[in-house]
Amino acid sequence: MNGPAHFQTLKRTGKPNDYLLAPDGLCEAATPDGEARAFDETPHSLFKRIKEIVESQKGIIQLSIEEEAFTLSYVAVTPLLRFKDDVTLKVLPAGDGAQLAAYSASRVGYSDLGTNKKRVEGLIAALL
């Protein structure tokens, strides 16, 4: 991927080295691994909390923030082998609350041994 994911046009490689959560209809060319997580707060509030969590993590480089689009992209560097993974997070309005769409993908290799899924699930756990 090497850069921010554009959920509408995202194409997955078919390798087990990425993880995608998205609401129905967001991704036209990719099948998500699961549904986007819903939160009982405004998109602005959720995006602010996500930014704070990501900015406090170690191994984050090249942080890109699009405030108006509620989109945050960054490169996460794995601690042991220093692999670079591209991560894009997008907050979407959902009724009276918000949803988090997330895509985390390894730049190299075939399998990531579940690292990208753990990263996304860890962020969601931190938000709960």
Backbone as ProteinMPNN parsed JSONL, in Angstrom:
{"seq_chain_A": "MNGPAHFQTLKRTGKPNDYLLAPDGLCEAATPDGEARAFDETPHSLFKRIKEIVESQKGIIQLSIEEEAFTLSYVAVTPLLRFKDDVTLKVLPAGDGAQLAAYSASRVGYSDLGTNKKRVEGLIAALL", "coords_chain_A": {"N_chain_A": [[0.829, -1.188, 0.0], [1.775, 1.373, 0.951], [1.171, 4.127, 1.968], [-1.691, 6.271, 2.68], [-4.798, 4.54, 2.879], [-7.482, 4.443, 0.624], [-10.59, 3.988, 1.244], [-12.868, 3.545, -0.416], [-11.829, 2.705, -2.887], [-10.097, 0.707, -2.278], [-8.042, -2.111, -2.753], [-7.411, -5.359, -1.89], [-4.602, -7.575, -1.31], [-4.91, -10.297, -1.06], [-3.272, -11.781, 0.483], [-2.493, -13.054, 3.765], [-1.809, -10.717, 5.364], [-2.93, -8.351, 6.146], [-5.587, -6.299, 7.547], [-8.966, -5.458, 7.692], [-11.576, -3.386, 8.664], [-14.778, -2.268, 8.047], [-17.782, -0.41, 7.334], [-20.798, -1.665, 5.773], [-20.9, -1.121, 2.29], [-18.906, 0.856, 2.162], [-16.425, 0.068, 1.079], [-15.81, -0.562, -2.191], [-14.366, -2.392, -3.71], [-13.27, -4.278, -2.041], [-13.458, -6.835, 0.418], [-14.39, -6.582, 3.71], [-12.857, -7.743, 6.804], [-14.382, -7.605, 8.988], [-17.162, -5.871, 10.516], [-17.345, -2.304, 10.788], [-16.571, -0.735, 13.86], [-18.98, 0.511, 16.12], [-19.583, 3.527, 17.938], [-20.8, 5.338, 20.746], [-20.72, 8.264, 20.49], [-19.844, 11.541, 19.26], [-18.551, 11.955, 15.889], [-16.387, 13.782, 15.873], [-15.493, 13.777, 18.561], [-14.727, 11.066, 18.883], [-12.7, 10.903, 16.926], [-10.818, 12.663, 17.999], [-10.06, 11.293, 20.344], [-8.926, 8.984, 19.204], [-6.724, 10.095, 17.846], [-5.189, 10.973, 20.064], [-4.551, 8.527, 21.301], [-3.095, 7.167, 19.26], [-0.965, 8.967, 18.828], [0.377, 8.676, 21.215], [1.609, 6.253, 21.123], [4.454, 4.071, 20.751], [6.853, 3.73, 18.079], [5.608, 4.937, 15.9], [5.577, 6.518, 12.832], [5.665, 9.113, 10.332], [3.069, 10.423, 10.529], [-0.087, 11.335, 9.37], [-2.683, 13.587, 9.27], [-6.015, 14.24, 8.572], [-8.101, 16.387, 9.451], [-10.708, 17.44, 8.762], [-11.794, 15.385, 7.247], [-11.852, 13.403, 9.05], [-9.794, 11.479, 9.113], [-6.969, 9.49, 9.685], [-3.677, 8.602, 9.105], [-0.823, 6.48, 9.243], [2.521, 5.173, 9.67], [3.342, 2.229, 11.154], [5.881, 0.816, 13.029], [7.129, -2.332, 13.578], [8.226, -3.693, 16.711], [10.336, -5.686, 17.093], [11.463, -6.776, 14.572], [11.331, -4.533, 13.002], [9.569, -4.121, 10.863], [7.562, -2.315, 8.527], [4.304, -1.163, 8.672], [1.398, -0.019, 7.071], [-1.177, 2.082, 8.17], [-4.521, 3.083, 8.181], [-7.069, 5.021, 9.501], [-10.456, 5.805, 9.771], [-13.053, 7.871, 10.753], [-16.509, 7.706, 10.761], [-19.739, 9.214, 10.444], [-22.564, 7.833, 12.127], [-25.719, 7.454, 12.489], [-26.701, 8.681, 15.58], [-24.184, 8.516, 16.532], [-20.858, 7.349, 15.957], [-18.718, 5.574, 13.655], [-15.865, 3.458, 13.356], [-13.727, 2.91, 10.777], [-11.116, 0.825, 9.691], [-7.904, 0.094, 8.377], [-5.143, -1.912, 8.211], [-2.015, -2.781, 7.047], [0.675, -4.873, 6.08], [3.787, -3.993, 4.616], [5.632, -5.702, 3.466], [6.266, -9.225, 2.855], [4.431, -12.334, 3.329], [2.702, -13.369, 5.362], [1.535, -11.863, 8.373], [1.36, -12.877, 10.841], [-0.867, -12.219, 12.328], [-0.497, -9.628, 13.273], [-1.514, -7.137, 12.254], [-4.284, -7.346, 12.677], [-4.295, -7.572, 15.479], [-3.301, -5.045, 16.115], [-5.369, -3.289, 15.263], [-7.534, -4.279, 16.796], [-6.484, -3.794, 19.32], [-6.447, -0.996, 19.399], [-9.203, -0.496, 19.299], [-9.976, -1.704, 21.721], [-8.689, 0.044, 23.494], [-10.207, 2.285, 23.12], [-12.643, 1.654, 24.231]], "CA_chain_A": [[0.0, 0.0, 0.0], [2.693, 2.509, 1.034], [0.469, 5.393, 2.072], [-3.061, 6.164, 3.179], [-5.768, 3.747, 2.13], [-8.721, 5.1, 0.223], [-11.488, 2.861, 1.485], [-13.779, 3.298, -1.526], [-11.14, 2.046, -4.001], [-9.115, -0.209, -1.705], [-7.954, -3.475, -3.273], [-6.571, -6.173, -1.027], [-3.699, -8.448, -2.057], [-5.271, -11.704, -0.894], [-2.333, -12.377, 1.438], [-2.929, -12.884, 5.16], [-0.954, -9.752, 6.046], [-3.64, -7.095, 6.352], [-6.827, -6.432, 8.31], [-9.883, -4.4, 7.294], [-12.906, -3.228, 9.254], [-15.478, -1.209, 7.324], [-19.233, -0.613, 7.259], [-21.329, -2.081, 4.47], [-20.973, -0.106, 1.26], [-17.773, 1.792, 2.111], [-15.392, -0.471, 0.177], [-16.422, -1.094, -3.408], [-13.562, -3.446, -4.332], [-12.624, -5.102, -1.012], [-14.339, -7.426, 1.416], [-13.832, -6.397, 5.058], [-12.763, -8.872, 7.721], [-15.434, -7.419, 9.968], [-17.939, -4.637, 10.48], [-16.777, -1.155, 11.495], [-17.01, -0.657, 15.258], [-19.827, 1.664, 16.413], [-19.334, 4.187, 19.218], [-21.876, 6.232, 21.156], [-20.176, 9.605, 20.655], [-19.779, 12.245, 17.986], [-17.341, 11.671, 15.117], [-15.304, 14.671, 16.317], [-14.996, 13.278, 19.84], [-14.036, 9.798, 18.646], [-11.468, 11.185, 16.194], [-9.886, 13.282, 18.953], [-9.529, 10.226, 21.21], [-8.062, 8.137, 18.387], [-5.474, 10.839, 17.66], [-4.428, 10.95, 21.319], [-4.028, 7.166, 21.513], [-2.068, 6.876, 18.255], [0.192, 9.836, 19.073], [1.083, 8.248, 22.426], [2.218, 4.945, 20.894], [5.832, 4.001, 20.266], [7.013, 3.134, 16.765], [4.749, 5.579, 14.91], [6.268, 7.517, 12.023], [4.919, 9.663, 9.193], [1.669, 10.614, 10.887], [-0.827, 12.247, 8.498], [-4.004, 13.811, 9.852], [-6.963, 15.041, 7.799], [-9.125, 16.697, 10.457], [-12.044, 17.62, 8.188], [-12.268, 14.097, 6.74], [-11.745, 12.462, 10.176], [-8.926, 10.399, 8.648], [-5.626, 9.499, 10.256], [-2.841, 7.563, 8.497], [0.528, 6.473, 9.79], [3.328, 3.975, 9.501], [3.68, 1.598, 12.437], [7.083, 0.005, 12.899], [7.08, -3.413, 14.565], [9.356, -3.522, 17.623], [11.46, -6.61, 16.999], [12.092, -6.854, 13.255], [11.253, -3.209, 12.392], [8.749, -4.107, 9.658], [6.684, -1.153, 8.434], [2.921, -1.444, 8.314], [0.606, 1.178, 6.811], [-2.442, 2.054, 8.893], [-5.446, 4.186, 7.929], [-8.248, 5.003, 10.355], [-11.428, 6.805, 9.332], [-14.256, 7.962, 11.572], [-17.678, 7.993, 9.935], [-20.975, 9.403, 11.2], [-23.469, 6.681, 12.112], [-26.866, 7.809, 13.325], [-26.331, 9.668, 16.603], [-22.834, 8.22, 16.977], [-19.79, 7.287, 14.962], [-18.126, 4.272, 13.376], [-14.45, 3.475, 13.021], [-13.232, 2.026, 9.725], [-9.673, 0.698, 9.886], [-7.149, -0.793, 7.5], [-3.745, -2.039, 8.608], [-1.425, -3.71, 6.076], [2.124, -5.003, 6.026], [4.392, -3.61, 3.336], [6.397, -6.825, 2.915], [5.981, -10.549, 3.391], [3.174, -13.006, 3.015], [1.862, -13.399, 6.554], [1.974, -10.975, 9.455], [1.102, -13.614, 12.092], [-1.961, -11.564, 13.058], [-0.082, -8.336, 13.832], [-2.398, -6.045, 11.869], [-5.542, -7.536, 13.395], [-4.047, -7.222, 16.888], [-3.143, -3.588, 16.202], [-6.695, -2.671, 15.162], [-8.316, -4.673, 17.971], [-5.904, -3.096, 20.475], [-6.946, 0.37, 19.373], [-10.614, -0.532, 19.684], [-10.023, -1.97, 23.17], [-8.279, 1.266, 24.19], [-11.291, 3.263, 22.978], [-13.829, 1.237, 24.996]], "C_chain_A": [[0.875, 1.253, 0.0], [1.975, 3.858, 0.999], [-0.954, 5.172, 2.549], [-3.945, 5.317, 2.278], [-6.962, 4.636, 1.783], [-9.767, 3.989, 0.225], [-12.374, 2.533, 0.288], [-13.118, 2.491, -2.646], [-10.117, 1.01, -3.544], [-9.201, -1.594, -2.345], [-6.973, -4.235, -2.399], [-5.752, -7.15, -1.868], [-4.106, -9.911, -2.015], [-4.321, -12.44, 0.035], [-2.864, -12.17, 2.859], [-2.006, -11.916, 5.926], [-1.6, -8.368, 6.131], [-4.929, -7.366, 7.122], [-7.691, -5.215, 8.011], [-11.196, -4.494, 8.049], [-13.566, -2.067, 8.532], [-16.976, -1.483, 7.337], [-19.634, -1.051, 5.855], [-21.365, -0.895, 3.516], [-19.796, 0.85, 1.181], [-16.724, 1.344, 1.098], [-16.063, -1.119, -1.023], [-15.685, -2.316, -3.948], [-12.882, -4.364, -3.316], [-13.664, -5.621, -0.033], [-13.7, -7.263, 2.794], [-13.768, -7.712, 5.838], [-13.849, -8.799, 8.781], [-16.092, -6.065, 9.79], [-17.217, -3.536, 11.252], [-17.377, -1.083, 12.899], [-17.813, 0.626, 15.475], [-19.522, 2.199, 17.809], [-20.448, 5.185, 19.477], [-21.298, 7.604, 21.506], [-20.083, 10.251, 19.282], [-18.521, 11.839, 17.216], [-16.15, 12.519, 15.568], [-14.673, 14.167, 17.613], [-14.205, 11.981, 19.675], [-12.706, 10.041, 17.938], [-10.41, 11.784, 17.117], [-9.258, 12.215, 19.853], [-8.586, 9.304, 20.444], [-6.708, 8.811, 18.183], [-4.596, 10.764, 18.904], [-3.798, 9.577, 21.558], [-2.889, 6.877, 20.544], [-0.809, 7.695, 18.522], [0.992, 9.412, 20.294], [1.821, 6.915, 22.249], [3.66, 5.073, 20.422], [5.835, 3.406, 18.863], [6.119, 3.718, 15.695], [5.571, 6.622, 14.162], [5.342, 7.988, 10.913], [3.423, 9.759, 9.464], [1.04, 11.666, 9.975], [-2.25, 12.366, 9.035], [-4.823, 14.712, 8.937], [-8.169, 15.292, 8.703], [-10.536, 16.745, 9.868], [-12.643, 16.317, 7.68], [-12.253, 13.026, 7.832], [-10.923, 11.234, 9.784], [-7.524, 10.585, 9.203], [-4.857, 8.335, 9.637], [-1.451, 7.64, 9.104], [1.237, 5.179, 9.427], [3.675, 3.482, 10.898], [4.879, 0.686, 12.197], [7.056, -1.057, 13.989], [8.346, -3.387, 15.414], [10.561, -4.425, 17.339], [12.181, -6.553, 15.652], [12.016, -5.557, 12.455], [10.525, -3.199, 11.039], [7.843, -2.885, 9.693], [5.316, -1.59, 7.933], [2.197, -0.115, 8.114], [-0.755, 1.027, 7.473], [-3.255, 3.289, 8.518], [-6.684, 3.972, 8.78], [-9.176, 6.117, 9.895], [-12.667, 6.728, 10.209], [-15.398, 8.424, 10.672], [-18.886, 8.267, 10.829], [-21.865, 8.171, 11.052], [-24.639, 6.972, 13.049], [-26.484, 8.92, 14.286], [-24.899, 9.481, 17.089], [-21.833, 8.236, 15.842], [-19.337, 5.845, 14.788], [-16.662, 4.465, 13.03], [-14.172, 2.441, 11.939], [-11.714, 2.002, 9.867], [-9.084, -0.266, 8.873], [-5.691, -0.752, 7.918], [-3.128, -3.118, 7.736], [0.09, -3.691, 6.131], [2.62, -4.602, 4.649], [5.1, -4.782, 2.665], [5.922, -8.137, 3.52], [4.627, -11.084, 2.991], [2.218, -12.977, 4.198], [2.425, -12.446, 7.598], [1.758, -11.601, 10.83], [0.066, -12.907, 12.967], [-1.645, -10.195, 13.62], [-1.057, -7.218, 13.493], [-3.764, -6.149, 12.558], [-5.386, -7.143, 14.862], [-3.928, -5.712, 17.069], [-4.513, -2.907, 16.205], [-7.533, -3.015, 16.391], [-7.791, -4.013, 19.241], [-6.366, -1.659, 20.548], [-8.399, 0.421, 19.813], [-10.759, -0.772, 21.179], [-9.658, -0.716, 23.965], [-9.372, 2.329, 24.134], [-12.512, 2.91, 23.821], [-13.732, 1.636, 26.452]], "O_chain_A": [[0.722, 2.108, -0.872], [2.174, 4.64, 0.069], [-1.374, 4.041, 2.793], [-3.84, 5.381, 1.053], [-7.38, 5.476, 2.58], [-9.814, 3.16, -0.683], [-12.608, 1.359, 0.003], [-13.78, 1.677, -3.288], [-9.353, 0.495, -4.36], [-10.281, -2.172, -2.464], [-5.84, -3.799, -2.196], [-6.14, -7.51, -2.979], [-3.678, -10.69, -2.867], [-4.546, -13.61, 0.343], [-3.599, -11.218, 3.119], [-1.492, -12.249, 6.994], [-0.911, -7.349, 6.181], [-5.313, -8.518, 7.324], [-7.218, -4.079, 8.067], [-11.845, -5.54, 8.072], [-12.975, -0.993, 8.416], [-17.401, -2.638, 7.35], [-18.908, -0.836, 4.885], [-21.804, 0.196, 3.879], [-19.693, 1.597, 0.208], [-16.197, 2.163, 0.345], [-16.792, -2.101, -0.887], [-16.296, -3.183, -4.573], [-12.008, -5.147, -3.686], [-14.626, -4.928, 0.298], [-12.593, -7.748, 3.025], [-14.515, -8.654, 5.573], [-14.196, -9.805, 9.399], [-15.635, -5.227, 9.013], [-16.555, -3.806, 12.254], [-18.565, -1.346, 13.086], [-17.384, 1.704, 15.065], [-19.242, 1.439, 18.736], [-20.976, 5.801, 18.551], [-21.371, 8.051, 22.65], [-20.227, 9.578, 18.261], [-17.532, 11.424, 17.821], [-15.026, 12.021, 15.636], [-13.449, 14.138, 17.739], [-13.136, 11.822, 20.265], [-11.692, 9.45, 18.308], [-9.233, 11.441, 17.016], [-8.051, 12.24, 20.093], [-7.558, 8.888, 20.978], [-5.666, 8.173, 18.33], [-3.393, 10.519, 18.805], [-2.642, 9.485, 21.971], [-1.832, 6.395, 20.954], [0.299, 7.165, 18.448], [2.169, 9.753, 20.403], [2.572, 6.5, 23.132], [4.035, 6.054, 19.779], [4.923, 2.664, 18.5], [5.884, 3.072, 14.674], [6.184, 7.499, 14.771], [4.351, 7.329, 10.598], [2.613, 9.23, 8.703], [1.578, 12.763, 9.827], [-2.934, 11.361, 9.23], [-4.389, 15.805, 8.571], [-9.125, 14.517, 8.72], [-11.458, 16.148, 10.425], [-13.863, 16.155, 7.679], [-12.6, 11.874, 7.574], [-11.299, 10.1, 10.081], [-6.97, 11.684, 9.192], [-5.338, 7.202, 9.646], [-0.962, 8.719, 9.437], [0.628, 4.225, 8.942], [4.227, 4.218, 11.715], [4.879, -0.119, 11.266], [6.971, -0.739, 15.175], [9.426, -3.092, 14.902], [11.697, -3.951, 17.348], [13.386, -6.306, 15.606], [12.566, -5.474, 11.357], [10.824, -2.375, 10.175], [7.405, -2.464, 10.763], [5.187, -2.282, 6.923], [2.369, 0.811, 8.907], [-1.405, -0.012, 7.357], [-2.741, 4.407, 8.535], [-7.274, 2.892, 8.786], [-8.735, 7.241, 9.657], [-13.254, 5.661, 10.387], [-15.272, 9.396, 9.927], [-19.044, 7.62, 11.865], [-21.914, 7.549, 9.991], [-24.546, 6.757, 14.258], [-26.003, 9.974, 13.87], [-24.447, 10.213, 17.97], [-21.94, 9.02, 14.898], [-19.546, 5.004, 15.662], [-16.267, 5.495, 12.484], [-14.358, 1.242, 12.152], [-11.095, 3.033, 10.131], [-9.674, -1.298, 8.551], [-5.079, 0.315, 7.972], [-3.636, -4.238, 7.677], [0.71, -2.631, 6.218], [1.954, -4.842, 3.642], [5.163, -4.851, 1.437], [5.264, -8.157, 4.56], [3.8, -10.388, 2.402], [1.055, -12.602, 4.052], [3.637, -12.25, 7.692], [1.946, -10.947, 11.856], [0.119, -12.988, 14.195], [-2.446, -9.645, 14.376], [-1.397, -6.421, 14.368], [-4.329, -5.136, 12.972], [-6.245, -6.462, 15.422], [-4.402, -5.163, 18.064], [-4.785, -2.053, 17.049], [-8.175, -2.136, 16.966], [-8.569, -3.705, 20.144], [-6.649, -1.15, 21.632], [-8.783, 1.279, 20.607], [-11.571, -0.122, 21.837], [-10.262, -0.448, 25.003], [-9.448, 3.184, 25.016], [-13.336, 3.781, 24.099], [-14.645, 1.36, 27.23]]}, "name": "protein", "num_of_chains": 1, "seq": "MNGPAHFQTLKRTGKPNDYLLAPDGLCEAATPDGEARAFDETPHSLFKRIKEIVESQKGIIQLSIEEEAFTLSYVAVTPLLRFKDDVTLKVLPAGDGAQLAAYSASRVGYSDLGTNKKRVEGLIAALL"}
